[in-house]
Amino acid sequence: MSSSELDPRVAICPGTYDPVTLGHVDVIERTARIFDRVIVAVVREPRHKTVTFEIEDRVSFLEQAVSHIGRVEIQHFSELVTTFAARNGAAVIVKGLRAISDFEWEFQMNHLNQNLAEEIETLYLMASAHHSFVSSSSVKEIAAFGGRVDDLVPAVVAERLRALYSD
C-alpha cells in the first residue's frame, strides 16, 4: 500500500492485551480523542510471550472495556503490525509507554517497523501517572496470589481473574 492510501486520521493500538488493563483503556481513550478511527489490534499469537487468555476472551474483554468510546473497533491479527496497519489504511501506530524499560523495547520495535514501512509513523503516549505501574503481567501475578485487581482492570477482567485463580 502506498503512503497516499494511508489515512493520517486512522491509528492502530496494537498489543496482546492479556488481559486489558485500565492503563490500556486510558491510552485507547486518549488515542480516540486524537484520531477519527482507532483500531485496537490484538495479536492473536504473540511470539515473545505466552498468553493466559485465548484470543476470543481478549477481544471480548476489550469490546466490553471500550464500548463507551466512539470511533474504536477491535480486530485481531496474525501478521506484521506494519502489514496490518497498511491493510487497514492506518498511517499511525500508537503505543503507550509506562517506564524507561518500555522505551528500550519500543525503541527497537520502532526502528524495525520503520525499516519495514517508513510511511507508517509511531506515536508514543506516556501512561497517566495513576496507571504507570500497571502491566498485564503484574495484574496476573497479583491475582494468582489472591490479591485484589479491581482498581487495575475492567470489572469483567477482575471477575475472570478471580475465577481463574480461585482454588
Secondary structure, 3 states (H helix, E strand, C coil): CCHHHCEEEEEEEEECCCCCCHHHHHHHHHHHHHCCEEEEEEECCCCCCCCCCCHHHHHHHHHHHCCCCCCEEEEEECCCHHHHHHHCCEEEEEEEECCHHHHHHHHHHHHHHHHHCCCCEEEEEECCHHHCCCCHHHHHHHHHCCCCCCCCCCHHHHHHHHHHHCC
